[in-house]
Amino acid sequence: MLVIAPIIYGFFYPWPYSSEVVNHVPVGIIDHDNSNLSRTLVRYASASPYLDTERFINEQAAKEAIWSDQIAGYMVIPTGLEEQVQSGEQAHVSVLGNGGYFILNKNVQLGFSQAVGTVSAGIKVKKSIAKGAYASTAAQNTQAVPLRIMPLYNQTEGYGAYVVPAVSVIILQQTLLMATAMLIGTWYEQRRHSTSVRGWLGRIGALSSLSFIVGCFYYGWAFELHHYPRGQNMLGTLLFLALFCPTVATLGCVLGLWFRQRERSMQILIFISLPIFFLSGYPWPADQLPQVLQVIRWLVPTTPAINTSVQLNQMGASVSQVAIGFYALAGLWLLYFVLLLFLRKRIPQRKAYL
């Protein structure tokens, strides 16, 4: 559970996201104009690597195709488009996408907008040349301020590079929690759980060391295997793991003493991974959570850990820039250890009383 499970996750969890960027999204085109301009627009859209185009007779047929998941969106070219452009009037085309699939919808909007933008730029160049401008000058004037888009921390703009590094922290936490709680629960059933404070620190240190090694596997090899951004601040990442692993191991000891049964730890912890991920504030804005959850979420190590990990590993933040995350983890470790000492004294007394 502690070593094999996270390594298996490291291989197979990122696999569905290996494509990273979705290409050739099926889309529809309704051409009511049937002019040279509209055919040019259709040709540019068909050449886009983001789109796989299909012609439809009317908009109702395209809507039915969206409802049956045959296409992810469509573009409507209205009647009289070429006449409007030639007369200098403002012309419009409509692009509609299925908002239920935000990644596909993004590519639908991007592919069609690039096609329309390219055709529009060509029209502006031709008009400028017709007025006597040089071709090079006309081309430059279509974009007076050149736009250059450079993704900083997710260069492929892929979903895997966004979600896997954050979920990896969840994997490290949940596997360590379940392994620790199940181990303590087993010892409790065998009446071997009692030990001194030094003994508990030794248990925490041993379990944390194993999880630290698995964490190094993720940050040092698994992310590299799947070509995710990594290693921007490796020393800071190692310091983060050195604090994160004991914090989680201590919480696992607390839960093991609290549950008192080996199976109960697995039954409860395996179902809370997804809620914990959303409470972290990474996939969902934290300020949009109910006020009570905004407080409760700071009792879980992954709340400060996920953002601290991503900022150190992918963004290259310094330790001082993520100091709040380190302070939060240290405070949680102290809280968990105090709870552990409390349960260590109370549980044997209750058992003797019963």
N, C-alpha and C positions, 0 to 999 in steps of 0.2 A: 504493500500500500504506500509506504513512504518513499520508496526508491523506484520500483518497477512501474507503478501507475503513472507518475508524472513523466517518466521517460517515454512510455507508450503514447501518452497525450502529446508530448513534444513532436513525435513523428506524425501522428495521424490527425490531430485536431486542425493543423494548418492546411492539410491536404485539400479540403473542398475549396479553399480560397487561393489555390495555387495559380489560377488564371489572373488574379488580381484585378485586371481591367476587363470589363465586359465589352466585347465587340460584336458587330453584325447583329444588332438587335432588330428583330422583325418589325417593320413599320409599314404604314400604308400611305399612298399619295392619291389625292383626288384632284385631277386637273380639269377645271371647268373652262379654262382659257384656250387650251390647245393652240398656243402660239409658239413662235420661235423662242421667245423669252421663257415661257413656262417649260418647254422641252429642255432648254438649257438648265433651268433650275432642277428639273427632275434628274438630269444626267449628273449634275454635281452632287446631288443628294445620294444617288445610287453609287457614286464613287467613294463616298465617305466610308472609312473603315468601321465607324460606329454603327452604321445602318445596313439593313438588308431590306430593300424596298419592294413593295408590291402595289400594283395599281388597283384602285377601286372605282366603281362607276359613280357612286354617290356616298354622301357622308353617313347615311344610315347603315350601309353595308360595312363601313369602317368601324362604326360604333359596335355593331354586332360582333365583329372580329375581335375587338378589345374585350367585350364581355365574355367571349369564349376563349380568351388568352391566346388567340392566334397572332396578334400583334400587340405591341406595347404603346403605340401612339400613331398619329397620322398628321399629315399636312394637307391643308385645303388651299388650292390656288384658285382665286376667284375669277369670274368672267371679267374681261376687260383689263387685266393686269398690264399687258404690254401697252395698250393704248394710254393708260394712266401714266406709265413711266415715260413714254415718248412725248406726252404733252406736259411733262414736268409736274404732274400732280403727285401727291403723297399716296403711295401704294402699300397694300398690306397683304400678307399671307397669314393664315392661321395655323398654329401648331398646337396639338392637343396630345397630352400624355396620360398614362395611367399612374396616378399618384400613389396607388397602393404598393408599387414597387419603385422605391425612390432611386435605386441605382440605375434601373432600366430607364426610368423617366428622365434622369439626368442625361443619359446618353442620347435619348430621343431629342431633347431640347438642344443639346450641344451639337449633334450631327446636323440637324436642320438649320440651326442658327449659323453654323459655319458655311453651309451651302448657300444660304441666302446672303450672308455677308460677302462671300467671294463674288457672287454674281452682281451684287450691288456695287462693289468696288470696281468691277469691270465696266459697268455702265457709266460710272462717274469718270473713269479714265477716258472712255470713248467720247463723252461729252466735252471733256476738257481739251482733247486733241482736236475735236471739231471746231472749237473756239480759237484754235491756233497755238495751244500750249505744246511743248515738247513732251514726248511720251514719258521720259524719265521724270520730268517735273510733275506731270499729271499723276503718275503712279505714287509719287511721294506725297502729293497733296490729298490723296484719299485717306491718309492717316498722318496728320501733322505731328502727332505725338505717338510714336510707335509703342505698341503694347507688348510687353514681354512678360510672360507668366512663368515663374520659377517656383515650384513647390519646395518648401524648405525642409520639412521634417518627414514628409511622406512623398518622396519624389515620384513614385509610380502612381500616386493618388489611388491606391488600391485599398479595398476593404480589409484584406488580410493584414496589411501593414498597420492598419488602424486598430483593429480589434484584437489580434492575437497577442501582441505584447502586453495589453491590459489584462486579457483573460489568463495569461500565463501566471500573473500574480495571484489570481483567484485559484488556479490549479495548485500552485505551491501552497497556498494557505489551506485549502480544503483537504488536500491529501495529508498534510502535516497534522491538521486538526483531527481528522478521522483516525489516522494511525495512532496519534498520541492518546486520544480519548478511548479508543478501543483497547490499547495496551493498559492504560490505567484501570479501565473497567475490568479487564481480565485479572489484573493483580488484585483488585478489590474483591472479586468473586473468590479468589484463592487466598484472601486475607494476607496478601503480601504488599499492600499499598502503603502501609505506614513506614515512614522513614524520617530522618532528621532534616533540618533545613538544608544542611550541606548535601544530604542525599537527594533532595528535590532539585537543588541547583545542578547536581551532577546529571540527573535524568534530563533536565531541560537542556543542558549543554550537549549531551550525547545526541539527543533527537535533533537539536538545532544544527549540529555539525553535518548530519546526513542531509538535512534539507538544504543547507548552505551549498553542499557539493552539487545537489540537483539543480539549485539555482544557477550555479556556475555553468552547468551543462546548458541551460536555457540561454543565458546571456552570452556565453562564449561560443556555442556551437549551433544550437537549434535555430536561433535567429539568423545566423550566417547561412545555414543550410537553405532556408526559405527566402533569403535575400531581403530580410527586413532591416531597416536602419538600426544600428546598434553601436555600442562602444564609444559614444561621444564623450562620456566621462566614466571610464571603467573603474577608476579608484573610488569615485563617489558611489557607483553601483555596488561595489563590494562592501563599502561601509553600510549602505542601505540594507543589503542582505544580512550583514552581521548583526543588525538591530532588528530587522523584520522577523527573522527565523526564531530567535529566542522569545519574541513577543507572542508569536503564534503558538509556539510550543508550550508556553506558560498557560495560554488560554486553553489549549488542549488538555493540560493537566487539570485545570479547574473544571472543565466540562466532564472529564472522565470521573472525577470524584462526585460531581453533581448527578450525572446519569447513573453511575454505579453498575451499569450493565453494559457488556461489550456490544450487544446488538443494537441497543437503543442509540448509541452514538452514530452508527451508520444510518439508522432509520431517519434520524432528525437532520443530520448535517448534510446528507446527500441531496436534500430537497431545498436547501436554502441558498445554493450557489447563485442562482439567477437573481433572486431578490437582493442579495449582497452586491452583485455587480451593478444593479440599477441604483442602489443606495449610495454607491461610491461617488456618484456625480460625474462619471466618465461618459456613459452613453446617454444620460438624461440630465439636463441642467439641475443642479442641486437646489437652486432657489425656486424651482417649480415643484419641489416636493412639499408635502404637508409639513407644517411647522414642527410637529412632534417628531417626524422622521428626520428632519434636518438636525435634530439634537441626538436622536438615537443612533444615527449612522456613524457618529464619531466614536462609538463604543466598539466598532469593528475595525480590525487592523487594516483591511484593504481600503478603507476610506482615505487615509493619508497615503497608503502605500502605492496605490495604482498611479496616481498623479506624480508622486515623487519618483517612482521608477521610470515612467515615460519621460519625464523632464530630464532626468539624469542620463538615461540610456539613449534616447532618440534626439533630444534637443540640445544636449551638451550643457545643461545648467550646472552651475557650481553648487557645492554643498551649502554655501551661505544663502543662495537663492531659494533653496528648498528646505531651509532650516525648520520651517513650521512643520513640515512632514516628519522630520527627525524628532522634533520635540513631542509631537503627538504620539509617535510610536513609543518613545521612551516613557511618556506618561501612561500609556496603555499597559506597557510591561509592568510598571510599578503598581498600577491598579490590579492587574491580574495576579501579581505575586502576593499582594496583600489578601486578596480573595482566597488564594491557594492556602496561605497560612491559616486563614480563618476556617476554611473547610477541613484542613488537616487536623485541627483541634476539635471541631464540632462533631464530625462524622463518627469517630471512635466512641465519643460520649453517648451519642444517640444509639449506637449499636449496643453498647453495654447496657443502656437503660431498657432497650427492648428485650 
